[in-house]
Amino acid sequence: MYDGRAGTLIVVRISVILQRRSLQRRFFPLILPAFFIAVAAGSLHAAASCNPHAYGAKGDGVAKDTAAIQAAIDACASRGGGTVTFTAGTYLSAPIVIKSGVTLHLDKGATLLGSSDHQDYPPRAEFRLPDLQPLVSAIDASNIAITGEGVIDGAGESWWREARSIKDHGILGTGHPRPKLIIFDHCRHVRVEGITIQNSPMWQLVPYYSDDVVIRNIRILAPAHSPNTDAIDPFASSHVVIDHVYADVGDDDVAIKSGAINSPGPDSPSRDITITHCTFMHGHGLSVGSEIAGGAQNIRAEDIHFEGTDNGIRIKANRDRGNDVGHLVFRDIEMKNVKNALIISEYYPKVLPPAQESAQPITRLTPHFHDIKLENVTATGVENAGAIAGLPESPVRSVVLRNVRISARRGLTIGHADVSGDDVVVKVTEGDAIVKAAGANVVLH
């Protein structure tokens, strides 16, 4: 925000400089108006604040505030950007759309609550497939943010009940869509910070074909029984930072994606993604895939704590949804009481190949997993150490394990994969610690 005293001080300094150079008379009348025009423009942008109550919002959790919230967003956008502030209260809403330059700020005690009326979510294409409009979205927008100490709640229970009665309810494009909670579609310079996101009907926070996305210091919640409530799904996005996130959900805590099942293409990769200082409780763990038809490169995860998740680290695809996936680093990882510590599999939704597996022709959707490094990994109370399973026609290449210690009931199965490492200890109570299947090339110390 513009400080008038600071502006005066700058003008005085300009004046002094010009006096010293004997140029004040010639140039100062030109500089001074331009200076104040620039300051005024900056002040207008910084000062734009659009309270939904000023546009008719009740914030009582009963009346739908959709029109008032959208009017506040549009008003800020028309002024070149600004902040839409939700003060304490419950703002019941159907879908809203964020515009360029606009920040949604939810004060402590403020909740943006999704309508439970399914008819409030109109059909529209998402991810190039038939879907429903999410509660909060932005399309082709830049310099946008969602901040504060408040809550965005998708009121997903009625959607979950319906989904559990439908076969393949979690697969995109099967004719039974559920709205996502927040989607940034082809956006740039996005920030989500401080808030709690919870109870989405399906995926909760999705950067889709977006660039320069920072997600920091947030909580994402959903009951363990809630289907497909992934916390964060970067989809064909780049330069994404996920930092200090606490996730306790019903599906993947993070799932990096880049293309749908049987995608005709073209699909762009997800790349240059960092995931740091996160805690993942219930959920399916940290995943790359399974819908990864555009590939994924340069993924780094450090200082991640898993407790009670179905999986720890999981890289997953199949012949109908893969591409090039490589240069992945997982470092300083702690797992407690997870079912599967490590899964790298090109057979999703299964983990291991069928008994009579043979090589098949390579297509544009054949997964190619390579250059995967795990360092300083500790896993205790684990059911299965896991599996590294490549396709006969596309083995997993160059998996490196360093300082990895897993205590599990059952061991690590490796097939059609090249795995090497130092200081690797797998302790099991049943069977062999390392099971070598067909095509395994394993050198561990």
C-alpha positions in Angstrom: 0.0 0.0 0.0 1.2 3.5 -0.8 2.6 5.5 2.1 2.2 9.2 1.5 5.1 10.1 3.7 7.4 7.8 1.8 6.2 9.3 -1.5 7.0 12.8 -0.2 10.4 11.8 0.9 11.2 10.4 -2.6 10.0 13.6 -4.2 12.3 15.7 -1.9 15.2 13.5 -2.7 14.6 13.9 -6.5 14.4 17.6 -6.0 17.7 17.7 -4.1 19.5 15.6 -6.7 18.2 17.8 -9.5 19.2 21.0 -7.7 22.7 19.7 -7.2 22.9 19.2 -11.0 21.3 22.5 -11.8 18.6 20.7 -13.8 15.5 21.2 -11.6 14.1 24.0 -13.7 14.4 22.0 -16.9 13.3 18.5 -15.9 11.5 18.6 -12.5 8.1 19.8 -14.0 8.2 16.7 -16.2 9.2 14.2 -13.6 6.9 15.2 -10.8 3.5 14.6 -12.6 4.8 11.3 -14.0 5.9 10.2 -10.6 2.5 10.9 -9.0 0.6 9.3 -11.9 2.7 6.1 -11.3 2.2 6.2 -7.5 -1.6 6.8 -7.9 -1.9 3.8 -10.2 0.1 1.6 -7.8 -2.1 2.9 -4.9 -5.3 2.0 -6.7 -4.1 -1.5 -7.4 -2.9 -2.2 -3.9 -5.9 -0.6 -2.2 -8.6 -2.4 -4.2 -10.6 -4.4 -1.6 -13.9 -5.9 -2.4 -15.9 -7.3 0.5 -18.7 -9.7 -0.5 -21.0 -8.2 2.1 -20.9 -4.9 0.2 -22.5 -6.8 -2.8 -25.2 -8.6 -0.7 -23.5 -11.6 0.9 -25.1 -12.8 4.1 -22.4 -15.1 5.4 -25.0 -17.0 7.4 -24.5 -20.5 5.9 -28.2 -20.5 4.7 -28.6 -18.0 1.9 -26.5 -18.7 -1.2 -23.9 -16.0 -1.6 -22.7 -17.0 -5.0 -23.8 -13.9 -6.9 -22.4 -11.5 -4.2 -19.0 -13.3 -4.1 -18.7 -13.3 -7.9 -19.7 -9.6 -8.0 -16.9 -8.8 -5.5 -14.4 -10.8 -7.6 -15.5 -9.1 -10.8 -15.3 -5.7 -9.2 -11.7 -6.2 -8.0 -10.7 -7.6 -11.4 -12.2 -4.5 -13.1 -10.0 -2.3 -11.0 -6.9 -4.1 -12.1 -6.8 -6.6 -9.2 -7.2 -6.6 -5.5 -8.4 -8.7 -2.5 -11.8 -10.2 -1.9 -11.9 -10.6 1.9 -14.2 -13.1 3.6 -14.7 -12.0 7.2 -15.8 -14.5 9.8 -19.0 -16.3 8.8 -20.1 -19.2 6.5 -20.6 -18.3 2.9 -22.7 -20.9 1.1 -21.9 -20.9 -2.6 -22.3 -22.6 -5.9 -19.2 -22.4 -8.3 -17.3 -19.1 -8.5 -14.5 -18.0 -10.8 -11.3 -16.1 -9.8 -10.0 -13.5 -12.3 -6.5 -12.3 -12.9 -4.9 -10.2 -10.2 -7.5 -11.2 -7.6 -6.8 -12.7 -4.2 -9.4 -14.5 -2.1 -8.6 -14.0 1.5 -10.4 -15.9 4.2 -10.1 -14.6 7.7 -10.0 -16.9 10.7 -13.5 -18.1 11.2 -14.5 -17.7 7.6 -15.8 -20.7 5.6 -16.5 -20.8 1.9 -19.0 -23.8 1.9 -19.9 -25.6 -1.3 -23.6 -26.0 -2.0 -25.0 -29.5 -1.4 -27.4 -29.0 -4.3 -25.9 -31.1 -7.1 -27.8 -29.0 -9.7 -25.6 -26.1 -8.8 -22.6 -27.6 -10.5 -23.2 -27.2 -14.3 -21.6 -29.6 -16.8 -18.4 -28.5 -18.5 -15.3 -30.0 -19.9 -12.4 -30.5 -17.5 -9.1 -32.2 -18.5 -10.6 -32.5 -22.0 -13.3 -34.8 -20.6 -17.0 -34.3 -19.6 -17.1 -33.1 -16.0 -18.8 -30.6 -13.6 -17.7 -27.1 -12.8 -15.6 -27.0 -9.6 -16.5 -24.9 -6.6 -13.5 -22.5 -7.2 -11.8 -22.2 -10.5 -9.6 -19.9 -12.6 -9.0 -20.2 -16.3 -6.2 -18.5 -18.2 -5.6 -16.2 -15.1 -2.4 -14.9 -13.7 -1.2 -13.4 -10.4 -4.0 -15.0 -8.3 -4.0 -16.3 -4.8 -6.1 -17.9 -2.1 -4.8 -17.0 1.4 -5.8 -16.6 5.1 -6.7 -18.8 8.0 -10.2 -19.8 6.9 -11.7 -22.9 5.3 -12.9 -23.9 1.9 -15.3 -26.9 2.4 -16.7 -28.9 -0.5 -19.5 -30.5 1.5 -18.8 -33.8 -0.3 -20.7 -36.3 1.8 -23.7 -36.6 -0.5 -21.4 -37.0 -3.5 -19.4 -39.7 -1.8 -22.5 -41.7 -1.0 -23.5 -41.6 -4.6 -20.1 -42.5 -5.8 -19.8 -45.6 -3.6 -22.9 -47.0 -5.4 -21.4 -46.7 -8.9 -18.8 -49.1 -10.5 -15.6 -47.2 -11.6 -16.9 -44.1 -9.9 -13.3 -42.7 -9.6 -12.3 -43.0 -13.2 -12.4 -39.8 -15.3 -14.7 -39.9 -18.3 -16.9 -42.8 -17.2 -20.1 -40.7 -17.2 -20.3 -40.2 -13.4 -18.5 -36.9 -12.8 -18.1 -35.3 -9.4 -16.9 -31.7 -9.1 -13.4 -31.0 -7.9 -13.0 -28.3 -5.2 -10.3 -26.0 -6.7 -8.9 -26.0 -10.2 -6.4 -23.6 -11.7 -6.7 -24.2 -15.4 -3.8 -22.8 -17.6 -2.9 -20.2 -15.0 0.4 -18.6 -14.1 1.8 -17.2 -10.8 -0.6 -18.9 -8.4 -0.3 -18.9 -4.6 -2.3 -20.9 -2.1 -1.2 -20.2 1.5 -2.5 -20.6 5.1 -6.0 -22.0 4.5 -7.7 -25.3 5.2 -9.2 -27.2 2.3 -11.5 -30.0 3.0 -14.3 -32.4 2.0 -14.2 -32.1 -1.7 -16.6 -34.3 -3.7 -13.5 -35.5 -5.6 -10.0 -34.2 -6.1 -9.3 -31.2 -3.9 -6.7 -28.9 -5.3 -5.6 -29.3 -9.0 -3.2 -27.0 -10.9 -3.9 -28.0 -14.5 -1.5 -27.0 -17.3 -0.4 -24.2 -14.9 3.0 -22.7 -14.2 4.7 -21.1 -11.2 2.4 -22.5 -8.5 3.2 -22.2 -4.8 1.2 -24.2 -2.3 2.4 -23.6 1.2 1.4 -23.9 4.9 -2.0 -25.4 4.2 -4.1 -28.3 5.6 -6.1 -30.6 3.4 -8.6 -32.9 5.0 -11.3 -35.5 4.2 -12.5 -38.7 6.0 -10.6 -41.9 5.3 -13.7 -43.4 3.7 -14.1 -40.5 1.2 -13.5 -41.8 -2.3 -10.9 -40.1 -4.6 -10.4 -37.1 -2.4 -6.8 -36.6 -3.5 -5.3 -33.6 -1.7 -3.1 -32.1 -4.4 -2.9 -33.2 -8.0 -0.5 -31.2 -10.2 -1.6 -32.1 -13.7 0.7 -31.3 -16.6 2.0 -28.4 -14.6 5.5 -27.0 -14.1 7.5 -25.1 -11.5 5.2 -26.2 -8.6 6.2 -25.8 -5.0 4.3 -27.9 -2.4 5.7 -27.0 1.0 4.6 -27.5 4.7 1.4 -29.3 3.7 -0.5 -31.5 6.2 -2.8 -33.9 4.4 -5.2 -36.4 5.9 -7.5 -37.6 3.1 -9.2 -40.6 1.5 -6.9 -41.0 -1.5 -3.5 -39.8 -2.8 -2.0 -37.1 -0.6 -0.2 -35.9 -3.7 -0.6 -37.4 -7.1 1.4 -35.9 -10.0 -0.5 -36.5 -13.3 -0.2 -35.4 -16.9 -2.7 -37.2 -19.2 -5.8 -39.4 -19.0 -6.2 -43.1 -19.6 -6.1 -43.9 -23.3 -5.4 -40.3 -24.1 -5.1 -39.5 -27.8 -2.6 -36.8 -27.0 -0.9 -34.5 -27.2 -0.2 -34.3 -23.5 2.4 -32.1 -21.7 4.5 -33.4 -18.9 4.5 -32.4 -15.3 8.0 -31.1 -14.5 10.1 -29.2 -12.0 8.0 -30.0 -8.9 9.3 -29.9 -5.4 7.5 -31.3 -2.3 9.1 -30.4 1.0 8.5 -30.5 4.7 5.1 -32.3 4.5 3.1 -34.6 6.8 0.8 -37.2 5.2 -1.5 -39.1 7.5 -4.4 -41.2 6.1 -4.4 -41.4 2.4 -2.6 -43.3 -0.4 0.7 -41.5 -0.1 2.9 -39.6 -2.5 2.3 -40.7 -6.1 3.5 -40.0 -9.5 0.7 -41.3 -11.8 -1.3 -43.2 -12.6 -2.7 -40.9 -15.3 0.7 -39.9 -16.6 0.3 -39.9 -20.4 2.4 -36.7 -20.8 5.2 -37.9 -18.6 6.9 -36.4 -15.6 10.4 -35.1 -15.1 12.5 -33.4 -12.4 10.5 -34.2 -9.3 12.1 -33.7 -5.9 10.5 -34.7 -2.5 12.4 -34.0 0.8 11.6 -34.2 4.4 8.3 -36.0 4.1 6.7 -37.8 7.1 4.1 -40.6 6.4 2.0 -42.1 9.1 -0.8 -44.6 8.6 -1.0 -44.1 4.8 -1.7 -47.0 2.5 1.5 -46.3 0.6 4.6 -44.2 1.1 6.2 -43.5 -2.3 4.3 -44.8 -5.3 5.2 -44.4 -9.0 2.4 -46.0 -11.1 1.2 -46.4 -14.7 0.2 -49.0 -17.2 0.3 -49.6 -20.9 -2.8 -47.4 -21.4 -1.6 -44.3 -19.6 2.2 -44.0 -19.5 5.1 -41.9 -20.9 8.6 -40.9 -20.0 8.9 -40.5 -16.2 12.4 -39.8 -14.9 14.8 -37.8 -12.7 12.9 -38.3 -9.5 14.6 -37.8 -6.1 13.1 -38.8 -2.8 15.3 -37.8 0.2 14.9 -37.7 4.0 11.7 -39.8 4.1 10.2 -41.2 7.3 7.4 -43.8 7.2 5.5 -45.3 10.1 2.8 -47.9 9.9 2.2 -47.7 6.2 1.0 -50.7 4.2 3.5 -50.4 1.3 6.7 -48.5 1.7 7.8 -48.3 -2.0 5.9 -49.2 -5.2 7.3 -48.5 -8.6 5.0 -50.4 -10.9 4.1 -50.3 -14.6 1.0 -52.5 -13.9 -1.4 -50.2 -12.2 -3.9 -50.9 -10.7 -2.1 -54.1 -10.0 1.5 -54.0 -8.6 3.0 -57.2 -10.0 2.7 -58.7 -13.5 0.4 -61.7 -14.2 2.0 -65.1 -14.1 2.3 -65.5 -17.9 3.6 -62.0 -18.9 5.2 -61.3 -22.3 6.5 -58.3 -24.0 4.0 -56.2 -26.0 4.5 -53.6 -28.8 5.6 -50.2 -27.5 3.2 -47.3 -28.1 3.0 -43.7 -27.2 1.4 -44.7 -23.9 4.0 -47.2 -22.9 5.5 -46.1 -19.5 9.3 -45.6 -19.4 10.5 -45.2 -15.7 14.1 -44.3 -15.2 16.6 -42.4 -13.0 14.8 -42.7 -9.7 16.8 -42.1 -6.5 15.8 -42.7 -2.9 18.1 -41.5 -0.1 17.9 -41.5 3.7 14.6 -43.5 3.9 13.4 -45.1 7.1 10.2 -47.2 7.2 9.0 -49.0 10.3 5.8 -51.0 11.1 5.4 -51.7 7.4 3.2 -54.4 6.0 5.1 -54.8 2.6 8.4 -53.3 1.7 7.0 -53.1 -1.8 7.8 -53.8 -5.4 9.8 -52.4 -8.3 8.1 -53.9 -11.4 8.7 -52.9 -15.0 7.3 -54.2 -18.2 9.2 -56.8 -20.2 9.3 -54.3 -23.2 10.1 -51.3 -20.9 12.1 -52.2 -17.8 12.5 -49.7 -15.0 16.0 -48.3 -15.4 18.5 -46.9 -12.9 16.8 -47.0 -9.5 19.3 -46.1 -6.9 18.8 -46.7 -3.1 21.1 -45.1 -0.5 20.8 -45.4 3.2 17.4 -47.1 3.0 16.1 -49.0 6.0 12.8 -50.8 5.9 11.3 -53.0 8.6 8.3 -54.9 7.2 6.3 -58.0 7.4 7.1 -59.0 3.8 10.0 -58.0 1.5 10.7 -56.1 -1.7 9.9 -57.8 -5.0 12.0 -56.6 -8.0 11.3 -57.6 -11.7 12.3 -56.2 -15.1 14.2 -53.4 -13.3 17.8 -52.3 -12.7 18.3 -51.5 -9.0 21.5 -50.6 -7.3 22.4 -49.1 -3.9 24.5 -48.8 -0.8 23.6 -49.2 2.9 20.3 -50.9 2.1 18.7 -52.9 4.9 15.4 -54.6 4.5 14.3 -56.7 7.6 11.2 -58.9 7.3 9.3 -61.3 9.5 8.0 -63.4 6.6 9.9 -64.8 3.5 12.8 -63.2 1.8 13.9 -59.6 2.2 14.5 -59.2 -1.5 12.6 -61.3 -4.0 14.1 -61.3 -7.5 11.6 -62.0 -10.3 12.2 -62.2 -14.1 14.3 -59.5 -15.5 15.7 -58.2 -12.2 19.2 -56.8 -12.2 20.0 -56.0 -8.5 23.2 -54.9 -7.0 22.7 -53.8 -3.3 25.2 -53.4 -0.5 
